[in-house]
Amino acid sequence: MTAIPLTVPPRSQRSQGSQGSPHRSSAAGEASGQPGGHTSAALRRVSFAFSADGSHAACLAAEADGRWFVESWRLSQEPGGLCVPEPLRPGTGGHRSEHLQSQLLPLADGRVLICRHEGLWQELVVRGTDGQADLSAGRLQQAGLRLLPLPSPAPGAPVAVALGTDGVSTTSVWLVSADGVSAPQLVAELPGRSGGGIWLDEGGRLLGLDQLQRLADGSPRVKAVALDLVTGSVSPLLELSARSNDRLAACDPATGLVLVRSDAPGEDRLGWGRLGSDEPPRFPECLRGGRQFLRPIAIEPGRNRVAVQADWGATSTLALWEPGSARLDPLRVPPGRLGGVAHWSVAGLRMPYSAPDHPAAMASVDVDLLLSGETRPIVQPVPLGLAPLQGGRAGFNSVVKVIPQPRETGWRLDGSARRGDGRPWESAQTVTLPGAAGPLEGVVYGGDAWLTAEHLVMALHGGPADAWRLEFEPTLQRFAAEGMAVVAPNQRGSTGYGTEHAEAVQNAWGGPDLDDVLTLLRSIGGQRASLGLGRVALFGVSYGAFLALLAAGTAPERVARVAAVSPFLSGARLQAEAGPAVQGLAERMGAAEEPADGRGPRDVLLLCHRLTSELLIVHGDADDVVPVTQSRLLRQELLRIGRVEGSDFQYVEAAGAGHEVLAEEGAPLLQELLAGFLRSARPT
């Protein structure tokens, strides 16, 4: 068994967990910046949030070494102004890696309020921009905590509201200060569980919440209520029918425009109304969405125009809607994935954006320019010392190179990392793939000739309630940079394609989704075999690793190699060993139920004798989602049936790593290990 501390010590020291210099993947390189400070070395960014005034944003960012840190963004308030990221490293404690579960709230002065989940406690700290030690903002004993910025805090006053839950019966509400002295102030305790959080006034007194309630027969419903932070009282806000679920989606306190989400019309739809109006909310047909999921992400101040993000499958689109309008006006943004949050000010619409060849960064949108479809010149000052051409000795026979003047298109991306070698990132596209019950969408790297590449990897996502998106994915990017083509299907069970597609694996883990994977292997493998090309290699993480191992055991003749990261062996084994949160998920999804398709138990241990492909198994030894004992048991069984470690299979435990082992410190080392293993598959 190999234990890797993820800092690339000499091989002989790996089992001792000694420290060394972080390894930097050659595929990622060092991202280069450019004058103006609007590029960054951050390869991954998650958990974006905006300050109440839109002057700053914050996110968790990771550079090539895989360490996560807090990043503050300074957002210019001038039209066309830049969005500039700045790492906020801890002033003491060196290069501590921030946990992926940390929640961030940017403040108007550039500081960031951080909430860290530590066992039964939530620790609140304030990270400054001056490199000083973090300030404590208090500790709360709560199962979960959600931070909301106060819309207009006075100097020295609290800066945020914290919604805490014990996970069962009570939601507590605190005011949080950032002075390093004041403890959180409890202002209300609400029965049941409340979430969401949308301000109904500009002063920060009335907060709209989505409250889980119970009907007389015990069935749940969600209703929007208004919390008065001064009195601690709660009053009904939105109830369209006794049994409907009615939520707040957005509000502009200045004009009273409210967007709601309700199933009162017979299906979950967006509607709109006005605060204080006796008129019921209206549900225009254009906000129905069809197969797309619509979410309002920002309201333009003073004009009531609403930016609406539409998600379907792997991609996002953006549109504009105005109250009373019967249509959504599409905004032509580049293909990719939007972040689901935004802020709209006089400087424009700002939102996170990512694409396969653009690491996540901050997009600025000039909505009117995008709507017009026109461009306009970018005004740039002429450097001193450069005078207009007056001719010269060569006269009109001179050859003068005319440099085209750059033009604004209404879309700009600031802070997206570049490859250090000057080459572009590998691009990807969406394709339609054959599934067992109909077409599937997939993301592919390798251009139009991906199917005939020498090395082809089929990547299976985790979840199962997850999906591949048209966004920057460092591990798949690493594979593509090594010359491998990648096909990443969103088989049944994936989210983003409607309820029926997502719930296909309810009580059937390894059922319809395995059928889809086997159908793809037959189709793709058959076409490759007819051209004399090698078999497909499988790569999967968590649930995807479980699925990859099942597929390799069911159809070993179609699989070249399998790289399984953080796998579990069966739904029943996972449910028996995992912690309470994962046990609850597995129970709700019927993970222990066997699919009624006649294929037998979905247990990797029972298929070990059919796993004839070379295997690489990677697991973090601190995984609190899928216990590492799942992989250890698989290794023991492989050895018991005569498989040779180092030849038939490789087993790697990443010391100190959790479930997100490919998104934690030292991830580039594992990505290089995976890429080398998958690329070295022998042609068959």
C-alpha positions as CSV (number, residue, x, y, z in Angstrom):
1,M,0.0,0.0,0.0
2,T,1.4,3.4,-1.0
3,A,0.6,6.5,1.1
4,I,1.3,9.9,-0.6
5,P,1.6,13.0,1.5
6,L,1.1,15.0,-1.7
7,T,4.3,17.1,-1.4
8,V,6.5,14.9,-3.6
9,P,9.0,13.6,-1.1
10,P,11.5,10.9,-2.3
11,R,9.7,7.6,-2.9
12,S,11.3,6.0,0.0
13,Q,9.9,8.7,2.4
14,R,6.3,8.6,1.1
15,S,5.0,6.2,3.8
16,Q,6.5,8.5,6.5
17,G,4.5,11.6,5.3
18,S,7.6,13.8,5.1
19,Q,7.3,17.3,3.6
20,G,8.9,18.6,0.4
21,S,8.4,21.2,-2.3
22,P,5.0,21.3,-3.9
23,H,4.9,19.7,-7.3
24,R,3.6,21.8,-10.2
25,S,2.0,20.1,-13.1
26,S,3.5,20.8,-16.5
27,A,0.0,20.9,-18.0
28,A,-1.1,23.7,-15.8
29,G,2.1,25.6,-15.8
30,E,2.3,29.0,-14.1
31,A,-0.5,31.3,-15.1
32,S,0.9,34.6,-16.3
33,G,-0.6,37.9,-15.6
34,Q,-0.6,41.1,-17.7
35,P,-0.5,44.8,-17.0
36,G,-3.5,46.1,-15.2
37,G,-3.8,43.2,-12.8
38,H,-6.8,41.6,-14.4
39,T,-5.4,38.1,-14.8
40,S,-4.5,35.7,-12.0
41,A,-2.7,32.4,-11.3
42,A,-5.9,30.9,-9.8
43,L,-6.9,27.8,-11.7
44,R,-10.1,27.1,-9.8
45,R,-12.6,29.4,-8.1
46,V,-15.7,28.4,-6.2
47,S,-18.3,29.9,-3.8
48,F,-18.4,33.5,-5.2
49,A,-20.3,36.1,-3.3
50,F,-20.8,39.9,-3.6
51,S,-20.7,42.6,-1.0
52,A,-24.0,44.5,-0.4
53,D,-22.8,47.5,-2.4
54,G,-21.2,45.5,-5.2
55,S,-17.8,47.1,-4.7
56,H,-16.2,43.8,-3.8
57,A,-16.6,40.1,-4.3
58,A,-14.9,37.1,-2.7
59,C,-14.4,33.5,-3.6
60,L,-12.3,30.4,-2.7
61,A,-9.4,30.1,-5.2
62,A,-6.8,27.5,-5.8
63,E,-3.5,27.9,-7.7
64,A,-1.6,25.1,-9.5
65,D,-0.4,23.5,-6.2
66,G,-4.0,22.8,-5.2
67,R,-4.1,24.9,-2.0
68,W,-7.3,26.9,-1.5
69,F,-7.2,30.4,-0.2
70,V,-9.5,33.4,0.2
71,E,-9.6,35.8,-2.7
72,S,-11.0,39.3,-2.6
73,W,-12.1,41.1,-5.8
74,R,-12.0,44.9,-6.2
75,L,-14.8,45.7,-8.6
76,S,-14.5,49.1,-10.2
77,Q,-17.6,51.2,-10.0
78,E,-16.9,53.0,-13.2
79,P,-18.5,51.8,-16.4
80,G,-16.0,49.6,-18.2
81,G,-13.8,49.5,-15.1
82,L,-11.7,46.4,-14.2
83,C,-12.4,43.6,-11.7
84,V,-9.1,42.9,-9.9
85,P,-8.5,39.8,-7.7
86,E,-6.3,39.9,-4.7
87,P,-5.3,36.8,-2.6
88,L,-5.9,37.3,1.1
89,R,-3.4,35.0,2.8
90,P,-3.6,34.5,6.5
91,G,-1.3,36.9,8.4
92,T,-0.2,34.2,10.8
93,G,0.0,30.5,10.2
94,G,1.7,30.8,6.9
95,H,0.2,29.0,3.9
96,R,-2.7,27.3,5.6
97,S,-5.1,25.9,3.0
98,E,-8.7,27.0,3.4
99,H,-11.3,24.3,3.6
100,L,-13.7,23.9,0.6
101,Q,-16.7,24.1,3.0
102,S,-15.8,27.5,4.2
103,Q,-18.4,30.2,3.5
104,L,-17.3,33.7,2.5
105,L,-19.0,37.1,2.8
106,P,-17.1,40.1,1.3
107,L,-17.4,43.4,3.0
108,A,-17.5,46.9,1.5
109,D,-13.9,47.7,2.6
110,G,-12.4,44.6,0.9
111,R,-12.2,42.4,4.0
112,V,-13.9,39.0,4.0
113,L,-16.0,37.4,6.7
114,I,-15.2,33.7,6.8
115,C,-17.4,31.0,8.3
116,R,-15.6,27.7,9.0
117,H,-17.4,24.5,9.8
118,E,-15.6,22.8,12.6
119,G,-17.4,19.8,14.0
120,L,-20.4,21.0,16.0
121,W,-19.2,24.6,15.8
122,Q,-19.2,27.4,13.3
123,E,-16.1,29.7,13.6
124,L,-16.4,33.2,12.3
125,V,-13.3,35.2,11.4
126,V,-12.5,38.4,9.5
127,R,-9.7,38.3,7.0
128,G,-8.1,41.7,6.4
129,T,-6.4,43.1,3.3
130,D,-3.3,44.2,5.2
131,G,-1.7,40.8,6.0
132,Q,-2.5,41.1,9.7
133,A,-3.8,38.3,11.9
134,D,-7.5,37.3,11.4
135,L,-10.0,38.9,13.8
136,S,-12.4,36.7,15.6
137,A,-16.1,37.4,15.0
138,G,-17.3,34.7,17.4
139,R,-18.2,31.0,17.5
140,L,-21.7,29.5,17.3
141,Q,-22.7,25.9,18.1
142,Q,-24.9,25.2,15.1
143,A,-25.2,22.4,12.6
144,G,-25.3,24.9,9.7
145,L,-24.9,28.6,9.3
146,R,-25.7,30.9,6.3
147,L,-24.3,34.5,6.1
148,L,-26.1,37.4,4.5
149,P,-24.7,40.9,4.1
150,L,-26.6,43.8,5.7
151,P,-27.5,46.2,2.9
152,S,-26.2,49.4,4.4
153,P,-24.3,48.9,7.7
154,A,-23.3,52.1,9.6
155,P,-19.7,52.5,10.7
156,G,-19.0,50.2,13.7
157,A,-22.4,48.5,13.3
158,P,-23.0,44.8,12.5
159,V,-22.1,43.8,8.9
160,A,-24.0,40.6,8.4
161,V,-26.9,38.4,9.5
162,A,-26.2,34.7,10.3
163,L,-29.0,32.2,9.9
164,G,-28.2,29.1,12.1
165,T,-30.0,25.8,12.3
166,D,-29.8,23.0,14.7
167,G,-30.8,20.8,11.8
168,V,-34.2,19.8,13.4
169,S,-36.5,22.2,15.1
170,T,-35.1,25.8,15.4
171,T,-33.6,28.5,13.2
172,S,-31.6,31.2,15.1
173,V,-30.8,34.6,13.7
174,W,-27.7,36.6,14.8
175,L,-26.2,40.0,13.9
176,V,-22.5,39.6,13.3
177,S,-19.9,42.4,13.7
178,A,-16.4,42.6,12.2
179,D,-14.6,44.7,14.8
180,G,-12.9,41.7,16.4
181,V,-14.5,42.4,19.8
182,S,-18.2,42.1,19.6
183,A,-19.8,38.6,19.8
184,P,-22.7,37.6,17.5
185,Q,-26.0,39.1,18.9
186,L,-29.0,36.8,18.9
187,V,-32.1,38.7,17.6
188,A,-34.6,36.0,16.9
189,E,-35.4,32.3,17.2
190,L,-37.8,30.8,14.7
191,P,-39.6,27.5,14.9
192,G,-38.6,25.0,12.2
193,R,-36.1,25.4,9.5
194,S,-35.8,28.7,7.5
195,G,-33.5,29.4,4.6
196,G,-33.0,31.7,1.7
197,G,-32.7,35.3,2.8
198,I,-33.7,38.3,0.6
199,W,-33.9,41.9,1.9
200,L,-37.3,43.6,1.6
201,D,-36.1,47.1,2.6
202,E,-33.0,49.2,2.0
203,G,-32.3,49.7,5.7
204,G,-31.7,46.1,6.5
205,R,-34.6,45.6,8.9
206,L,-37.0,43.3,7.0
207,L,-35.7,40.0,5.8
208,G,-37.7,37.6,3.5
209,L,-37.1,34.0,4.4
210,D,-38.4,30.6,3.1
211,Q,-39.8,28.7,6.0
212,L,-40.5,25.0,6.1
213,Q,-43.9,24.4,7.5
214,R,-46.1,21.3,8.1
215,L,-49.7,20.9,7.0
216,A,-52.3,19.3,9.2
217,D,-51.6,15.9,7.6
218,G,-47.9,16.3,8.3
219,S,-46.8,16.9,4.7
220,P,-44.2,19.7,4.2
221,R,-44.6,23.0,2.4
222,V,-42.4,26.1,2.0
223,K,-43.8,29.6,2.5
224,A,-42.2,33.0,2.3
225,V,-42.3,34.9,5.6
226,A,-41.0,38.4,6.6
227,L,-38.7,38.6,9.7
228,D,-38.4,42.0,11.5
229,L,-34.9,42.1,12.9
230,V,-35.8,44.8,15.4
231,T,-38.7,43.1,17.0
232,G,-37.8,39.5,16.2
233,S,-41.3,38.9,14.9
234,V,-42.3,36.9,11.8
235,S,-45.3,37.6,9.6
236,P,-46.7,35.8,6.5
237,L,-45.5,37.2,3.2
238,L,-46.5,34.9,0.4
239,E,-49.2,32.2,0.4
240,L,-50.8,31.6,-3.0
241,S,-52.7,28.5,-1.9
242,A,-52.8,26.3,1.2
243,R,-50.8,23.5,-0.3
244,S,-48.4,25.4,-2.6
245,N,-44.7,25.9,-2.1
246,D,-44.1,29.7,-2.4
247,R,-40.6,31.1,-2.3
248,L,-38.9,34.5,-2.8
249,A,-36.5,34.6,-5.7
250,A,-35.4,38.2,-5.8
251,C,-36.5,41.7,-4.6
252,D,-35.6,45.3,-5.4
253,P,-36.6,47.2,-2.2
254,A,-36.3,50.6,-4.0
255,T,-39.2,49.8,-6.4
256,G,-40.9,47.0,-4.6
257,L,-40.4,44.5,-7.5
258,V,-40.5,41.0,-6.2
259,L,-39.9,37.7,-8.1
260,V,-41.3,34.6,-6.7
261,R,-41.1,30.9,-7.4
262,S,-44.2,28.8,-6.8
263,D,-45.9,25.6,-7.9
264,A,-49.4,27.2,-7.4
265,P,-49.9,27.4,-11.2
266,G,-49.6,23.6,-11.4
267,E,-45.8,23.5,-11.9
268,D,-42.8,25.2,-10.5
269,R,-42.7,28.6,-12.2
270,L,-41.3,32.1,-11.8
271,G,-43.7,35.0,-11.3
272,W,-43.6,38.6,-10.2
273,G,-45.5,41.2,-8.2
274,R,-45.0,44.3,-6.1
275,L,-44.5,44.6,-2.3
276,G,-47.6,46.0,-0.7
277,S,-49.8,45.4,-3.7
278,D,-53.1,43.7,-3.4
279,E,-52.6,42.2,-6.9
280,P,-51.6,38.5,-6.8
281,P,-48.3,37.6,-8.5
282,R,-48.4,37.1,-12.3
283,F,-46.8,34.2,-14.0
284,P,-46.0,35.2,-17.6
285,E,-45.5,32.4,-20.1
286,C,-42.0,33.7,-21.0
287,L,-40.9,32.9,-17.4
288,R,-42.1,29.4,-17.6
289,G,-38.7,28.3,-18.8
290,G,-39.8,25.1,-20.6
291,R,-37.0,22.5,-20.1
292,Q,-34.6,25.3,-18.9
293,F,-34.3,26.2,-15.2
294,L,-34.7,30.0,-14.9
295,R,-33.2,31.9,-12.0
296,P,-33.2,35.7,-11.6
297,I,-29.6,36.7,-10.6
298,A,-29.7,40.5,-10.5
299,I,-32.1,43.4,-10.8
300,E,-30.8,46.6,-12.4
301,P,-31.1,49.5,-9.9
302,G,-33.7,52.1,-10.9
303,R,-34.9,50.4,-14.1
304,N,-36.3,47.1,-12.8
305,R,-34.7,45.1,-15.6
306,V,-33.9,41.5,-14.5
307,A,-31.0,39.4,-15.6
308,V,-32.1,35.8,-15.8
309,Q,-29.8,32.8,-16.0
310,A,-31.1,29.8,-17.9
311,D,-29.6,26.4,-17.3
312,W,-30.1,23.3,-19.2
313,G,-27.6,20.4,-19.3
314,A,-24.0,21.4,-19.5
315,T,-24.4,25.1,-20.4
316,S,-25.9,28.3,-19.2
317,T,-27.4,31.2,-21.1
318,L,-28.3,34.7,-20.1
319,A,-31.4,36.8,-20.9
320,L,-33.1,40.0,-20.0
321,W,-36.7,40.4,-18.8
322,E,-38.7,43.5,-17.8
323,P,-41.9,43.5,-15.7
324,G,-44.9,43.4,-18.0
325,S,-42.9,42.0,-20.9
326,A,-44.1,38.9,-22.7
327,R,-40.6,37.8,-23.8
328,L,-37.1,37.1,-22.6
329,D,-34.4,38.9,-24.6
330,P,-31.3,36.7,-25.0
331,L,-27.9,38.2,-24.3
332,R,-25.2,36.8,-26.5
333,V,-22.6,35.5,-24.0
334,P,-19.9,33.0,-24.8
335,P,-20.7,29.3,-24.3
336,G,-19.8,28.1,-20.8
337,R,-21.2,28.1,-17.3
338,L,-22.4,31.1,-15.3
339,G,-22.1,31.2,-11.5
340,G,-25.7,31.6,-10.4
341,V,-25.0,34.9,-8.6
342,A,-24.5,38.4,-9.9
343,H,-24.5,42.1,-9.0
344,W,-25.8,44.9,-11.2
345,S,-24.6,48.5,-10.7
346,V,-23.8,51.6,-12.9
347,A,-20.5,49.8,-13.8
348,G,-22.5,46.9,-15.4
349,L,-23.6,43.4,-14.7
350,R,-20.9,41.3,-12.9
351,M,-21.0,37.5,-12.6
352,P,-18.7,34.5,-12.3
353,Y,-18.1,32.7,-15.5
354,S,-16.1,29.6,-16.6
355,A,-15.6,27.6,-19.8
356,P,-13.4,24.6,-20.5
357,D,-10.6,26.9,-21.9
358,H,-11.3,29.8,-19.4
359,P,-10.7,29.2,-15.7
360,A,-13.4,30.7,-13.6
361,A,-13.2,34.5,-13.3
362,M,-15.3,37.6,-13.2
363,A,-17.3,38.6,-16.3
364,S,-18.5,42.2,-16.9
365,V,-21.5,42.7,-19.1
366,D,-22.7,45.9,-20.8
367,V,-26.3,44.8,-21.3
368,D,-27.3,47.5,-23.7
369,L,-24.3,47.0,-25.9
370,L,-25.0,43.2,-26.0
371,L,-28.6,43.8,-26.8
372,S,-27.7,46.1,-29.7
373,G,-25.4,43.6,-31.2
374,E,-23.0,46.4,-32.1
375,T,-19.4,47.2,-30.9
376,R,-17.8,50.4,-30.0
377,P,-14.1,51.5,-29.9
378,I,-12.2,51.3,-26.7
379,V,-10.9,54.7,-25.8
380,Q,-7.2,54.4,-25.0
381,P,-4.9,57.3,-24.1
382,V,-2.0,58.0,-26.6
383,P,1.3,57.5,-24.8
384,L,3.4,60.7,-24.4
385,G,6.3,60.9,-26.9
386,L,4.3,59.4,-29.8
387,A,3.4,62.1,-32.4
388,P,1.2,61.7,-35.4
389,L,3.1,60.6,-38.5
390,Q,4.2,63.5,-40.7
391,G,5.8,61.6,-43.5
392,G,9.6,61.5,-43.7
393,R,12.5,60.8,-46.0
394,A,10.6,57.8,-47.5
395,G,7.6,60.0,-48.1
396,F,4.4,58.3,-49.2
397,N,6.4,55.2,-50.2
398,S,6.7,54.3,-46.5
399,V,4.9,51.2,-45.4
400,V,2.9,51.8,-42.3
401,K,1.3,48.9,-40.4
402,V,-2.2,49.9,-39.3
403,I,-3.1,48.3,-36.0
404,P,-6.9,47.8,-35.6
405,Q,-8.4,49.7,-32.8
406,P,-9.8,47.4,-30.1
407,R,-13.5,47.4,-29.7
408,E,-15.9,46.7,-26.9
409,T,-18.4,43.9,-27.5
410,G,-20.3,44.2,-24.2
411,W,-18.5,41.2,-22.7
412,R,-15.2,41.1,-20.8
413,L,-13.6,38.5,-18.5
414,D,-11.2,39.6,-15.9
415,G,-8.8,37.4,-13.8
416,S,-8.9,34.2,-15.9
417,A,-5.6,32.3,-15.5
418,R,-3.4,31.7,-18.5
419,R,-1.1,28.9,-19.2
420,G,2.5,29.8,-18.4
421,D,3.8,28.4,-21.7
422,G,1.7,30.8,-23.7
423,R,-0.4,28.2,-25.3
424,P,-4.2,28.3,-25.0
425,W,-6.1,25.9,-22.7
426,E,-7.5,22.8,-24.3
427,S,-11.1,23.5,-25.6
428,A,-14.1,21.3,-25.3
429,Q,-17.6,21.0,-26.8
430,T,-20.9,19.4,-26.1
431,V,-22.0,16.4,-28.3
432,T,-25.0,14.1,-28.5
433,L,-24.2,10.5,-27.5
434,P,-26.2,7.2,-27.7
435,G,-27.7,6.1,-24.4
436,A,-29.6,2.9,-23.6
437,A,-33.0,4.8,-23.6
438,G,-32.2,7.7,-25.9
439,P,-29.7,10.4,-26.6
440,L,-27.4,11.8,-23.9
441,E,-25.4,15.0,-23.8
442,G,-21.7,14.8,-23.2
443,V,-18.7,17.1,-23.0
444,V,-15.7,16.1,-25.1
445,Y,-12.1,17.2,-25.4
446,G,-10.1,16.4,-28.5
447,G,-12.0,18.3,-31.3
448,D,-14.1,16.8,-33.9
449,A,-11.8,13.8,-34.2
450,W,-12.1,12.8,-30.5
451,L,-13.6,9.4,-31.4
452,T,-10.6,8.4,-33.4
453,A,-7.9,9.6,-31.0
454,E,-5.1,7.2,-30.1
455,H,-6.0,7.4,-26.4
456,L,-9.7,7.9,-25.4
457,V,-10.8,8.3,-21.8
458,M,-14.5,8.1,-20.7
459,A,-14.9,10.2,-17.6
460,L,-17.8,9.4,-15.2
461,H,-18.9,12.1,-12.7
462,G,-19.6,11.7,-9.1
463,G,-22.9,12.2,-7.4
464,P,-25.0,10.5,-8.7
465,A,-26.9,13.9,-8.5
466,D,-24.3,15.8,-10.4
467,A,-23.2,16.3,-14.0
468,W,-20.3,17.4,-16.2
469,R,-20.6,21.1,-17.2
470,L,-19.1,23.2,-20.0
471,E,-16.6,24.7,-17.5
472,F,-13.0,24.6,-16.6
473,E,-12.1,21.2,-15.1
474,P,-8.5,20.9,-14.1
475,T,-8.3,17.1,-14.2
476,L,-9.9,16.7,-17.6
477,Q,-7.8,19.6,-18.8
478,R,-4.7,17.7,-17.6
479,F,-5.7,14.6,-19.6
480,A,-6.4,16.7,-22.7
481,A,-3.0,18.4,-22.4
482,E,-1.4,15.0,-22.5
483,G,-2.9,14.4,-25.9
484,M,-5.8,12.2,-24.7
485,A,-9.3,12.7,-26.0
486,V,-12.0,12.7,-23.2
487,V,-15.7,12.0,-23.5
488,A,-17.6,12.9,-20.3
489,P,-21.3,11.7,-20.6
490,N,-24.2,12.9,-18.5
491,Q,-25.9,9.5,-18.3
492,R,-29.2,9.0,-16.5
493,G,-29.1,10.1,-12.9
494,S,-27.3,13.3,-13.9
495,T,-28.8,16.7,-12.9
496,G,-29.8,19.5,-15.3
497,Y,-31.9,17.4,-17.7
498,G,-35.2,17.4,-15.9
499,T,-36.8,15.3,-13.1
500,E,-37.2,12.1,-15.0
501,H,-33.6,12.0,-16.1
502,A,-32.3,12.8,-12.6
503,E,-34.6,10.3,-10.8
504,A,-33.9,7.4,-13.1
505,V,-31.5,5.9,-10.5
506,Q,-33.8,6.3,-7.5
507,N,-33.8,2.9,-5.9
508,A,-31.5,1.7,-8.7
509,W,-27.9,2.7,-8.2
510,G,-25.9,1.1,-11.0
511,G,-29.0,0.4,-13.0
512,P,-30.1,2.7,-15.8
513,D,-26.9,4.7,-15.6
514,L,-24.8,1.5,-16.0
515,D,-26.9,0.6,-19.0
516,D,-26.1,4.0,-20.5
517,V,-22.3,3.5,-19.9
518,L,-22.4,0.0,-21.3
519,T,-24.3,1.3,-24.4
520,L,-21.6,3.9,-24.9
521,L,-18.8,1.4,-24.5
522,R,-20.4,-0.8,-27.1
523,S,-21.0,2.0,-29.6
524,I,-17.7,3.9,-29.2
525,G,-15.7,0.7,-28.7
526,G,-17.3,-0.9,-31.8
527,Q,-16.4,2.1,-34.0
528,R,-12.9,2.3,-32.7
529,A,-12.3,-1.5,-33.2
530,S,-13.5,-1.2,-36.8
531,L,-10.7,1.3,-37.3
532,G,-8.1,-0.7,-35.5
533,L,-8.0,1.6,-32.5
534,G,-7.6,0.6,-28.9
535,R,-10.2,0.2,-26.2
536,V,-11.5,3.0,-24.0
537,A,-10.1,3.8,-20.6
538,L,-12.4,4.6,-17.8
539,F,-11.9,7.4,-15.2
540,G,-14.4,8.0,-12.3
541,V,-14.6,9.8,-9.0
542,S,-16.8,8.7,-6.1
543,Y,-20.1,7.5,-7.6
544,G,-18.4,7.7,-11.0
545,A,-15.6,5.4,-9.7
546,F,-18.3,2.9,-8.5
547,L,-19.9,3.0,-11.9
548,A,-16.6,2.6,-13.7
549,L,-15.7,-0.4,-11.7
550,L,-19.1,-2.0,-12.3
551,A,-18.8,-1.3,-16.1
552,A,-15.3,-2.8,-16.2
553,G,-16.5,-5.9,-14.3
554,T,-19.6,-6.3,-16.5
555,A,-17.9,-5.7,-19.9
556,P,-14.1,-6.3,-19.3
557,E,-13.5,-6.9,-23.0
558,R,-14.4,-3.3,-23.8
559,V,-12.2,-1.5,-21.2
560,A,-8.5,-0.9,-21.4
561,R,-7.8,0.6,-17.9
562,V,-9.7,2.0,-15.0
563,A,-8.7,4.9,-12.8
564,A,-11.0,4.9,-9.7
565,V,-10.8,7.9,-7.3
566,S,-12.6,7.6,-4.0
567,P,-14.7,4.7,-5.0
568,F,-17.3,2.8,-2.9
569,L,-18.1,-0.8,-3.4
570,S,-21.9,-0.8,-3.3
571,G,-24.8,1.3,-2.2
572,A,-25.5,-1.0,0.8
573,R,-21.8,-1.0,1.9
574,L,-21.6,2.8,1.6
575,Q,-24.8,3.3,3.6
576,A,-23.5,1.0,6.3
577,E,-20.2,2.8,6.7
578,A,-20.7,6.4,5.9
579,G,-21.4,9.3,8.3
580,P,-25.0,10.5,9.1
581,A,-25.2,13.0,6.2
582,V,-24.2,10.4,3.5
583,Q,-26.3,7.7,5.2
584,G,-29.3,10.0,5.0
585,L,-28.7,10.7,1.3
586,A,-28.2,7.0,0.5
587,E,-31.4,6.1,2.4
588,R,-33.4,8.7,0.6
589,M,-32.2,7.6,-2.8
590,G,-32.6,3.9,-2.1
591,A,-28.9,3.1,-2.5
592,A,-29.2,-0.3,-0.9
593,E,-32.0,-1.4,-3.3
594,E,-30.8,-3.7,-6.1
595,P,-32.0,-2.7,-9.7
596,A,-34.7,-5.1,-10.9
597,D,-33.0,-5.7,-14.3
598,G,-31.8,-9.3,-13.7
599,R,-28.1,-8.3,-13.7
600,G,-27.5,-9.4,-10.1
601,P,-26.0,-7.5,-7.2
602,R,-24.2,-4.2,-7.8
603,D,-21.3,-5.0,-5.6
604,V,-17.8,-4.4,-6.9
605,L,-16.4,-7.1,-4.6
606,L,-18.5,-9.7,-6.3
607,L,-17.1,-8.6,-9.7
608,C,-13.5,-8.6,-8.6
609,H,-12.7,-11.8,-10.5
610,R,-13.9,-10.1,-13.7
611,L,-11.8,-6.9,-13.3
612,T,-9.1,-8.0,-15.7
613,S,-8.3,-4.4,-16.8
614,E,-5.3,-2.7,-15.1
615,L,-6.6,-0.7,-12.2
616,L,-5.4,2.4,-10.4
617,I,-7.3,3.1,-7.1
618,V,-6.8,6.4,-5.3
619,H,-8.4,7.4,-2.0
620,G,-7.8,10.1,0.6
621,D,-7.2,8.6,4.0
622,A,-9.2,11.4,5.7
623,D,-12.2,11.0,3.4
624,D,-15.3,11.8,5.5
625,V,-17.8,11.1,2.7
626,V,-16.7,7.7,1.3
627,P,-14.6,6.0,4.0
628,V,-11.2,4.9,2.8
629,T,-12.0,1.4,4.2
630,Q,-14.1,0.9,1.0
631,S,-10.9,1.0,-1.1
632,R,-8.8,-0.9,1.4
633,L,-11.4,-3.7,1.3
634,L,-11.2,-3.7,-2.5
635,R,-7.4,-4.0,-2.4
636,Q,-7.6,-6.9,0.1
637,E,-10.0,-8.7,-2.2
638,L,-7.8,-8.2,-5.3
639,L,-4.8,-9.6,-3.4
640,R,-6.9,-12.5,-2.1
641,I,-7.9,-13.6,-5.6
642,G,-4.3,-13.5,-6.8
643,R,-4.0,-10.0,-8.4
644,V,-0.4,-8.6,-8.2
645,E,-0.1,-5.1,-6.7
646,G,2.2,-3.0,-8.9
647,S,1.4,-5.1,-12.0
648,D,-2.3,-5.9,-12.2
649,F,-3.3,-2.9,-10.0
650,Q,-1.9,0.1,-8.2
651,Y,-3.2,1.4,-4.9
652,V,-2.5,4.9,-3.6
653,E,-3.7,6.5,-0.4
654,A,-3.3,10.3,-0.3
655,A,-2.3,11.1,3.3
656,G,-4.4,13.8,4.9
657,A,-6.7,14.2,1.9
658,G,-10.5,14.2,2.0
659,H,-13.2,13.3,-0.4
660,E,-12.3,16.1,-2.8
661,V,-8.8,14.7,-3.3
662,L,-8.5,16.1,-6.8
663,A,-9.4,19.6,-5.6
664,E,-7.2,19.7,-2.5
665,E,-3.6,20.5,-1.8
666,G,-1.3,18.3,-3.9
667,A,-4.0,17.6,-6.5
668,P,-1.5,18.2,-9.4
669,L,0.5,15.3,-8.3
670,L,-2.5,13.0,-8.4
671,Q,-3.6,14.5,-11.8
672,E,-0.2,13.7,-13.2
673,L,-0.3,10.2,-11.8
674,L,-3.8,9.6,-13.3
675,A,-2.8,11.1,-16.7
676,G,0.3,8.9,-16.9
677,F,-1.6,5.8,-16.0
678,L,-4.4,6.4,-18.5
679,R,-2.2,7.5,-21.3
680,S,0.0,4.4,-21.0
681,A,-2.8,2.0,-21.8
682,R,-1.5,-0.6,-24.3
683,P,-3.3,-0.7,-27.7
684,T,-5.5,-3.7,-27.9
